[in-house]
Amino acid sequence: MALEPSTEGYQVKLEIFEGPLDLLLFLIRKKKIDIHDIPIAQITRDYLEYLERKDRINLDREAEFLFIASLLIYIKSQLLLPRETETAEGEDPRRILVDRLVEYQKIKAVSSVLRDREEEQLLHWRRTFLPPLPEEDPLEGMDVSLFNLAEAFFLIMKRKSAGDFRVIKGREVTIGEKMTELLGLLERESVIDYKDYFETQESLEEALISFFCLLELIKSFRVIAVQEELFQTIKVWLRKDFPRNPDYE
Amino acid sequence: MSDQLKPIIEALVFLSQDPLTLDKIQSILEGTPPEEIQAALDALSADYASPERGISLRLAGGGYVFSTKPEHDGWVRRLLMIERKSKLSAAGLETLSAIAYHQPVTQAEISAIRGVDSSGALRTLLDKKLIKIVGRKKAPGNPLVYRTSERFLQYFGLNSLDELPSTEEIARILQEDAESET
């Protein structure tokens, strides 16, 4: 763990330290100071100097480092201020910090012991601790061929015709309208399930038109259709590289 | 000692998912004196220690386990297609150490000891089942209370928490550290 004069800045350097106590311990050790007799003024200066090297701010971590900084300054002020009761209680203001550092130092020592044990133990493989053998990613999508699409379409239509419903009056739909509707839906939902979308179509004519629209959109590179597995539903996305909100006529 | 004792114990350890404790073996082999069981275990362990064997019988996690030998680590990793073993992060180890020495302990207490927020490290350790939640503290907010798990002992090859470094040992380590830095 080295602290070179850096040009890289605070953020990078801080990664070495597990926290403000770790940093403080490092500064103390570097100076070979007895932890029970810390020259607060000196250490506070070193600590703050270190913090000043920052150029980026990570508020989460910053707060923890600043807390210890303020604690250091507080202790320093306590040491400087004349006391009326002349240390009657005999309490060293550094005590709160020293206790924490001593405890933290122990934890660090134990950590290093555990690290060694871990290294040693990891060389002993046990059957119960075996991680699963790597598998191929089952979620990798495959491109859909026209054949797959058509097959899915006929499957759905078959199901649809088996359903117990009757079209009372077909509504005139144009490809243009359908296209706008489909694109609007895709923009809202970002991804649609082709099968579900189909179920909402009122008539065979409408279903057919929407299917043509889908094919047209794929052909013109406006959408991507992916079928994760054969005979499964097909998911449709808008292509990100294509300008949104196109008014399709 | 009956001739069969050694192979029987071998079969039991082989099949056992968790470290097989002496108590457990005793309860299975009713009436066999514990010294004989211990002698059989020692003999078995010595058999496996031979360089002709790829497996070792060790006392770890409070019981007996079979594991591969360190010198075969490279081959095992080839089988498992693992290039590097994942180790605990420094934050994870620190958090574990804090829990091991202060348990039962709350998240706030751990964070105070380390001087940094430890909630992320705690979650990882819980996921790895190295620590467990043992209840809630009767304090404002009823915070969760954590302890190290059985798995923790097994992971570090410890048989009990008593095997963790004592205060004197820690002092000695710190002394050595200070000297090595000069």
Interface residues (C-beta under 8 A of the other chain):
Chain A: E18 G19 P20 L21 D22 R29 K32 D60 R61 E64 I68 R100 E103 Y104 Q105 K106 I107 K108 A109 V110 S111 S112 V113 L114 R115 R117 E118 E119 E120 Q121 L122 L123 H124 W125 R126 R127 T128 L130 P131 L133 P134
Chain B: Q17 D18 S56 R58 A60 V65 F66 S67 T68 K69 P70 D73 V76 L80 M81 I82 K85 K87 L88 A90 A91 L93 E94 L96 S97 A98 A100 Y101 A112 I113 R114 G115 V116 D117 Y155 F156 G157 L158 L164 P165 I170 I173 L174 D177 A178 E181 T182
